[in-house]
Amino acid sequence: VTEYLRPGDLGDARAALAEHGADATVTAGGQSLSLLLRQGLLDPAVLLDVGSVPSLAGVEVTPDRVTVGAVTTYSALESHTVSSSVPMLGEAVEVIADRQIRNLGTVGGAVAHADPSLDVVPPLLCLDATVHLGSVDGERAEPLSAFHDGFMTTTLAADELVEAVSFPNDTADWGSAYTSHSPVERGWSSAGVAARVRLGDDGDAVAEARCAAGALADTGVRLPTVEAALSGASTDADAVARAAAAVGDDIDPLDDTTGSTEYKTDLATVLVERTVARAVERARAGEGADARGASA
Ligand SMILES: Cc1cc2nc3c(=O)[nH]c(=O)nc-3n(C[C@H](O)[C@H](O)[C@H](O)COP(=O)(O)OP(=O)(O)OC[C@H]3O[C@@H](n4cnc5c(N)ncnc54)[C@H](O)[C@@H]3O)c2cc1C
């Protein structure tokens, strides 16, 4: 790295990226990038630190949408009301490494890094999140599910910044939960599952379900077979277990040092079962409904 740039506003950040393009690498918290630099896997001429651009920080809640600025740290998200009104988001942030990494790591950095085992991705997929991208040429928005188009790859162009992630501020009675498993305490997840359910009027059946998993395919993935099996089904333990058993159709886990494909499929089944059960409890208790607006 021969030049370190720290623009103070978004216009300057976009302009610097337009000027340096492929010679520049963007950073925010530096928690993933510094490892790549240290290992010599990356050696950009210019490091563009967007971590102090004020308009990229913070969470905005309107009646329609919740928008999380790209440089919002995990700690900032954890202490925002959205983490209790959308419990699966709060739970995903809580399990990330340690306080130091949560104080520096950013939501936009995670979305741009696109590692399939990042904990914040499954809840965002369940929320049908949109990624907001910007450059000197303008802005565009893309569903997170399309933005992550392969193992640690995205559709981000060399002159584009991830500027925010947003999702609908649903006011219906959703309950949500996130569960992950790591072989090491507070280590990277070998599997993570987020679930979000809305119950029918009598509270005994699932009206709608959204489920997603991390670390079980090339990218974070929605679980459409599980979702279809849950929708309209009873909330009793047997029905949830039957739906969870379908997860093998939705994932493609690698056989690696964190476990065999068979082990990870069994793990995913257990995680889906437990996570959906907790989401159902929360939907029943109305825990997702928060006076400040966001709910899940
Ligand atoms: C020891 C350790 C343990 C960890 N454990 C966990 C864990 O348990 N669970 C978990 O989910 N994560 C874990 N992480 C990863 C952490 O979540 C990510 O490092 C962090 O969120 C990335 O954000 P950042 O701001 O630090 O990104 P950076 O490291 O600054 O950047 C990461 C990548 O994103 C790009 N980028 C960053 N911001 C933008 C932007 N606004 N626009 C365009 N591109 C951008 C960079 O160019 C780079 O390619 C761990 C990291 C470390 C170092």
The ligand as a Tripos MOL2 file, in Angstrom:
@<TRIPOS>MOLECULE
LIG
   53    58     1     0     0
SMALL
NO_CHARGES

@<TRIPOS>ATOM
      1 C1        -10.5050  -12.9430   14.4560 C.3       1 LIG1
      2 C2        -11.7990  -12.7160   13.6840 C.ar      1 LIG1
      3 C3        -12.9300  -13.4420   14.0390 C.ar      1 LIG1
      4 C4        -14.1240  -13.2590   13.3480 C.ar      1 LIG1
      5 N1        -15.2250  -13.9770   13.7210 N.ar      1 LIG1
      6 C5        -16.3960  -13.7880   13.0870 C.ar      1 LIG1
      7 C6        -17.5550  -14.5100   13.4490 C.ar      1 LIG1
      8 O1        -17.5760  -15.3050   14.3940 O.2       1 LIG1
      9 N2        -18.6980  -14.2910   12.7460 N.ar      1 LIG1
     10 C7        -18.7260  -13.3960   11.7140 C.ar      1 LIG1
     11 O2        -19.7860  -13.2180   11.1090 O.2       1 LIG1
     12 N3        -17.6510  -12.7020   11.3430 N.ar      1 LIG1
     13 C8        -16.4860  -12.8700   11.9950 C.ar      1 LIG1
     14 N4        -15.3840  -12.1510   11.6180 N.ar      1 LIG1
     15 C9        -15.4370  -11.3230   10.3950 C.3       1 LIG1
     16 C10       -16.0600   -9.9660   10.5760 C.3       1 LIG1
     17 O3        -17.4450  -10.1140   10.6830 O.3       1 LIG1
     18 C11       -15.7280   -9.1760    9.3140 C.3       1 LIG1
     19 O4        -14.3350   -9.0520    9.2950 O.3       1 LIG1
     20 C12       -16.2770   -7.8040    9.2850 C.3       1 LIG1
     21 O5        -17.6450   -7.6860    9.3960 O.3       1 LIG1
     22 C13       -15.9860   -7.1590    7.9720 C.3       1 LIG1
     23 O6        -16.2440   -5.7980    8.1250 O.3       1 LIG1
     24 P1        -15.0480   -4.7580    8.0690 P.3       1 LIG1
     25 O7        -15.6570   -3.4090    8.1570 O.co2     1 LIG1
     26 O8        -14.0160   -5.0880    9.0650 O.co2     1 LIG1
     27 O9        -14.5330   -5.0240    6.5810 O.3       1 LIG1
     28 P2        -13.0680   -4.8290    5.9800 P.3       1 LIG1
     29 O10       -12.1620   -5.8520    6.5590 O.co2     1 LIG1
     30 O11       -12.6530   -3.4180    6.0470 O.co2     1 LIG1
     31 O12       -13.3830   -5.1990    4.4460 O.3       1 LIG1
     32 C14       -13.8160   -6.5090    4.1050 C.3       1 LIG1
     33 C15       -14.0340   -6.5860    2.5890 C.3       1 LIG1
     34 O13       -15.1380   -5.7740    2.2250 O.3       1 LIG1
     35 C16       -14.7420   -4.7010    1.3570 C.3       1 LIG1
     36 N5        -15.4870   -3.5270    1.8460 N.ar      1 LIG1
     37 C17       -15.5990   -3.1210    3.1300 C.ar      1 LIG1
     38 N6        -16.4710   -2.1040    3.2220 N.ar      1 LIG1
     39 C18       -16.8930   -1.8480    1.9500 C.ar      1 LIG1
     40 C19       -17.8030   -0.9040    1.3890 C.ar      1 LIG1
     41 N7        -18.4910   -0.0310    2.1370 N.pl3     1 LIG1
     42 N8        -17.9960   -0.9370    0.0530 N.ar      1 LIG1
     43 C20       -17.3300   -1.8200   -0.7320 C.ar      1 LIG1
     44 N9        -16.4690   -2.7460   -0.2480 N.ar      1 LIG1
     45 C21       -16.2580   -2.7530    1.0740 C.ar      1 LIG1
     46 C22       -13.2350   -4.6210    1.4710 C.3       1 LIG1
     47 O14       -12.6530   -4.1520    0.2700 O.3       1 LIG1
     48 C23       -12.8660   -6.0710    1.7550 C.3       1 LIG1
     49 O15       -12.8450   -6.7970    0.5580 O.3       1 LIG1
     50 C24       -14.1840  -12.3020   12.2870 C.ar      1 LIG1
     51 C25       -13.0400  -11.5670   11.9340 C.ar      1 LIG1
     52 C26       -11.8660  -11.7600   12.6350 C.ar      1 LIG1
     53 C27       -10.6540  -10.9340   12.2680 C.3       1 LIG1
@<TRIPOS>BOND
     1     1     2 1
     2     2     3 ar
     3     2    52 ar
     4     3     4 ar
     5     4     5 ar
     6     4    50 ar
     7     5     6 ar
     8     6     7 ar
     9     6    13 1
    10     7     8 2
    11     7     9 ar
    12     9    10 ar
    13    10    11 2
    14    10    12 ar
    15    12    13 ar
    16    13    14 ar
    17    14    15 1
    18    14    50 ar
    19    15    16 1
    20    16    17 1
    21    16    18 1
    22    18    19 1
    23    18    20 1
    24    20    21 1
    25    20    22 1
    26    22    23 1
    27    23    24 1
    28    24    25 2
    29    24    26 1
    30    24    27 1
    31    27    28 1
    32    28    29 2
    33    28    30 1
    34    28    31 1
    35    31    32 1
    36    32    33 1
    37    33    34 1
    38    33    48 1
    39    34    35 1
    40    35    36 1
    41    35    46 1
    42    36    37 ar
    43    36    45 ar
    44    37    38 ar
    45    38    39 ar
    46    39    40 ar
    47    39    45 ar
    48    40    41 1
    49    40    42 ar
    50    42    43 ar
    51    43    44 ar
    52    44    45 ar
    53    46    47 1
    54    46    48 1
    55    48    49 1
    56    50    51 ar
    57    51    52 ar
    58    52    53 1
@<TRIPOS>SUBSTRUCTURE
     1 LIG1         1 GROUP 0 **** ****
